[in-house]
Amino acid sequence: MSGRPHGDVARLIEIMAALRTPGSGCPWDLVQDFRSIAPYTIEEAYEVADAIERNDLTDLKDELGDLLLQVVFHARMAQEQAAFAFKDVVDAICDKLTRRHPHVFGDAQALDADGVTTQWSAIKAREKADKQGAPPVSLLDGVPLALPALTRALKLQQKASAVGFDWDDAQQVLGKIREETEEVAAELAAPGAKASPALEEEIGDLLFVVANLARHAKVDPEQALRSANNKFERRFHHIERRLAEMGHSPEAASLDEMEALWVEAKGAERKPR
């Protein structure tokens, strides 16, 4: 293993095999299975997205390595069960990319980006039908339950839109948002509304339609919400710093004081650099 050149994925595969070797491997790695590793796989994917959001390419390199480790870990466990190995994973994705890009690797006509997306979806649907031996029971089949809720909402809406079940434009979606907001307001005004199932349902409907607005506006709702989270953190950190300079803490400050510092932070971000 030590003789492997740097950058050779075989070196990583051999390290993973050593970690999973009974008797001489790592006790923690040895007791893991697909289910126990899955949460780490999701976490690492989010950390890749976080590094991209922060435009930290040094961190991105490390996070991509952590994500690659997850692939190698799952492949190793599958190999131990004689199901498949890492090379089979690589072969499968290479074959898939070749099949789904006939405009590059075949004789299909040249396409623009939207055409490629449509073609990819059509090929994917045919592949799924061939694998199942019959058409899917529902058009919405295949949207993973484990996706983040906003991302899953987006994918469900895209599936429905493909057969024409959709609004014509973003303005119509805005109208639906106003309708859903009024329904939330009505539930909030109802006796015992706090944390009620009906209020939860109405807020869920509102979030679903907001995701639809993002889709019509060609905005990724997960990305938009991550950016909003980052903005909130920046401005709240400003509040904390300014309060500390005045010898105060957020717990002791009034809402009016914190709101004034929030406006200060907002104004500072808008100043030309």
Buried (B, 14 or more C-beta within 10 A) or exposed (E): EEEBEEEEEEBBBBBBBEBBEEEEBEEEBEEBEEEEBEEBBBEBBBBBBBBBEEEEEEBBEEBBEBBEBBBBBBBBBBBEEEEBBBEEBEEEEEEEEEBBBBBEEEEEEEBEEEEBEEBBBEBBBEEEEEEEEEEEEEBEEEBEEEBEEBBBBBBBBBBBBBEEEBBEEBEBBBEBBEEBBEBBEEBEEEEEBEEBEEBEEBBBBBBBBBBBBBBBEEBBBBBBBBEEEEEEEEBBEBBBEBBEEEEBEEEEBEEEBBEEBBEEBEEEEEEEE
